[in-house]
Amino acid sequence: MSRRGLLTSGLLGFAVLAGIGAAPLIGRRVSARLGDTEVRSWGCQYQQIDLAQVAASDLDLIVLDPIVNGERIDVESVPNLRRRPDGGRRLVLAYLSVGEAESYRAYWQPAWRETPPDWLGPENPRWPGSFAVKYWTPTWRTMIAGEGGAIDALCAAGFDGVFLDRIDAYGDWREREMQARREMVDLVRTLSERAKARRPGFLVVAQNAEPLLMNDAYCTAIDAVSKESLLYNLHGAGKENTEDDVRWSMTYLERARARGLPVLAIEYLDDTVTRLRARARLTRLGFVPFFGNRLLDRLPA
């Protein structure tokens, strides 16, 4: 049997083991249109970034931490960062946490650990160095979406868009959660309007926070949704989520799709068969999948 035949046979075998058809694995790939780019493959990398490797990859979209080796990325100055080896367009988005402050960012002041400002909340026990913020306060809003703030810096650095994380931080403030939801919508709307005014075509991709998709102003402010761990890992590493878990998210994600918002999906899986099973289901749902490791410290395959 030829090498190609062996490869095809192996994929078919995996498909049988996983209990899924071969067609989604071999013949079908889901894509999503963001701006003027068709995205079939994408991923995130926040640590150990090698920009030359990113430029040499076939990814249609990459989300990067905007700081590499202590220096802010200047997208325009990196050869081929926006161009795939086949000449096609690659979108380069910057990661930005809007619901937590991170102690390794340029804005962080060491004294805050001992004498935190009134807008800074407790440290996230799951992610040391990340702190809840009262993101509705003028100080934080200015840092993120004000004159000379984070969004202005990303636009100036030439990024095609921003990948917003910790939008679901309204859940950190249970005693005022409904108000906190409205304030998060307002923050996302404000930064989106500012970015698009400064850089026409600037993309805003929002991660998780599915209930906000019921808000029309929020949906108008964003260009796509990213959903983490739709199928696995809510109840332990590698464990399949319950159908109730999936249905809860899908109620909101289907609303996003009905509004024309593409859905990207992230699953943290190492097992090959489990990945194949997840890819097949995400493909059937029409979501563009990315499989990564939890630290997101290597270039997506």
Secondary structure, 3 states (H helix, E strand, C coil): CCHHHHHHHHHHHHHHHHCCCCHHHHCCCCCEEECCEEECCEEEECCCCCHHHHHHCCCCEEEECCEECCEECCHHHCCCCCECCCCCECEEEEEEECCEEECCCCCCCHHHHCCCCCCEEEECCCCCCEEEECCCCHHHHHHHHCCCCHHHHHHHCCCCEEEEECHHHHHHCHHHHHHHHHHHHHHHHHHHHHHHHHCCCCEEEEECCHHHHHCHHHHHHCCEEEEECCCECCCCCCCECCHHHHHHHHHHHHHHHHCCCCEEEEECCCCHHHHHHHHHHHHHHCCEEEECCCCCCCCCC
